[in-house]
Amino acid sequence: MRTVDGRVAGRRGQATRQKLLDCLSEMLSSSPYRDVKVIDVARKAGTSPATFYQYFPDVEGAVLEIAEQMATEGGQLTALLEGRSWVGKAGWTTAQELVEGFLEFWRKNDAILRVVDLGAAEGDKRFYKIRMKILNSVNNSLADSVAELQSKGKVDKDVNPAAVAGSLVAMLAAVASHQKGFQTWGVKQAELKPNLALLVHLGVTGKKPTK
């Protein structure tokens, strides 16, 4: 772990650096990204702006650090699909657990994901790569699942596994980022999950689930 000027940060320095990141994460939960200033992050962490600049070039640099950590954690989403079956009742369980895990990851990281989406939408390649890293952890596994079912004759040969997987992941991401909005449509969280899982199951298998 190094400082901006290349020096190796000791244990105390690493603790200060992490505290700054933790405080920034907390602030992103309650303040618009553009409103967060270095002096406010430093004050919340009980240190000075000069100390902040020892570890990060600016707020954006620190945000990217948090986002990278989150994207690494997002790799765990692959486990929701590894070795899982999409046949029979097992397929319905797989769809439900994928939806549950995906929505939970988005809720846990809502604040930083909003910043990542904003940066990606504005064309910042750094944020775009982070967003794709998270989505690919599910997209690639889903595409493999569809392709495997197709090879066994369980999915129509005209289906494009990558297109189906990409569409489903884009849907999951859109729904996950809009979870609170569903309440204004009269949809409870408990109702959202099974209905979203139904769409995922239909998309992957082409069939209604066996419950």
N, C-alpha and C positions, 0 to 999 in steps of 0.2 A: 504494500500500500504506500503510494508516494504522494507528496504534496505537489501543487501546481508547478513549483520550480524544480521538481525532480528529487527532492530529499525524501528519504525513507521515513515514514511516520511511525513513531513508537506506539506502544500500547495506549498511552494516554491520548496521543494524537488521533489514533484510530477510534477511540471512544468518543472524542469530541466530534470527529467527522460523522460518525453514525448518529450522534445526538442531533446534529444539524439536519441530517436527512430525515430523521424521525419527526422533528419539529416541522420541517417543510411538508412532509406527508400529511401531518395533522392540519396544517394551515390550508392545504389544498382541498381538504374536506369541507371547509367552511368559507373559503374565499375564492373568488375568481382567479384563475391562474395569472392573468395580466396584472392583478392588483398586488401580488405578493412581491415584496421588496427584500433585498438582502438585509437591510438594517432590521426589518421586522423579524426575519428568521433568526438572525444573530441574537436579538434581544430575547426572543422566546427561548433560545437555547442557553441563555445566560452567558453569552460571550460577545465578541465584537465583530463588526463587519470585516476588519482586517484578518481575523481568524478564519472567517468564512472564505475569504479570497485565497487563503493558504491552501485550501482543499478543492475549491471549485472556481472556475472562471467567472460564473454568473449563476443566476437562479436557473436558467435553462439547462446549464451543464449539470446542476444538481438534480433537476427533474429527470434528465436523461439517465442519470445513475439509478434513480429509484425505478424508472421504467425498465431498465435493463434487468434489475433484480427481479422485478415482477414477471418479466418475460421468461426468465429462467425458471421461476416457479410454475409458469404456465405450461412448461414442458410436462408437468405431472398430469395434465389433461389427457395425454396419450394413454395413460394407464387405464382410463375409463373405457378404452376400446381394445386394448391389447388382449388377444386371445379370447375375445368375447364372441358368442354366437348370436346370429340374427335369425335363427330358425326357431319356430314355435314359441312357447312361453318365454324361453330364454331371450328371444329377440325383443320381446316387450320389456323385459327387465333391463336389457342393455340400453334401449332407447330411453327409458325412464332415468336410469342412473347417469347417462350422458347429459341429459337435460338438467338434472339436479346439480351435477358437478359443474357444468358450464355456468349456470345462473349463479351458483354460489361463488365461483371464482370472480365473476363480474361484480357481484355485490361487495365482496371483500375488497376489491381493488377499484371500486367505482371512481374515486376521485382522480387517481393517476390515469385510469383508462380514458376519462373524459379529456384529459390533456393530450394523451397520445392520439386520440381520434381527431382532436382539433389540429394538432401539428400535422398529422397525415393528410387531413382534408386540405390543409393549406399548402401541401406539396413538399413538406420537409421530409427528405428521404430518410433521415435518422429515425423519425417517429414512424414513418411508413414501414421500415424494416422491422421495428419492434412489434408493430401491430401484426404484420404478416408472420412473424415468428410465433406469436401466440396462436393465431388462427391455423397455422400449418400444423401445430401439434395435434389438432383434431382433423383438419382437412385431409392430410395424407393418409391417416388411419381409416377414415371414412371411405375414401376412394378405394383403398385396398379391400375393404369389406364388400363394397359394391362389386368390384372386379372379381372377387372370389365367388360371390353368389352367382355372378354372370357366367363364370367358367363352369359352374355346376348346373347350369341351365335353369337356375331359380330366378334369374332376372333377364328381361328381354335383351336380346343381342344388340338391339339398336340403341340401347342406353349408353351414354358416355359417363363412365364412373367419375372422372374428374369434374365434369360439369355438374353432376348431381351433388357430389360432395361439396363443391364450392358454393353451390346455391344454398345447401342446407346450413353450412357454416356461416354464410352471410346472413341468413335468416336468424340463426341462433344469436349472433352478435348483435343484430338489430333489436331483437326481442330483449336480450339481456340488458342492453343499454336503455331500454324503454320500460323497465319493470314497473317503476312507479306510475308511469302513464296509464298502464292497464287499469289501475284502480279508478281512474276518471271515466273509464268505459264500463265500469261496473264488473270488472273481472278481478276476482280475488287471486292471491298468489297460489293458493291450493288448487284453484281451477286452471290456472295458466299451465302449470307443469304437465299434467296428463294430456292436455290438448296439444301442447307443443311436442310432447313425446310421440303422440299419434302421427303428427305431420312428419317427424323425423323417421319413424318406422315405415310409414308409407313411402317416403322418399327413397329409403335404402332398399326396401324389399319389394315395393310395388304392391304390397298387400296390407290389409287391416290386421292388426295384431291379434294373436291368440292370448286371451287373458285368463 
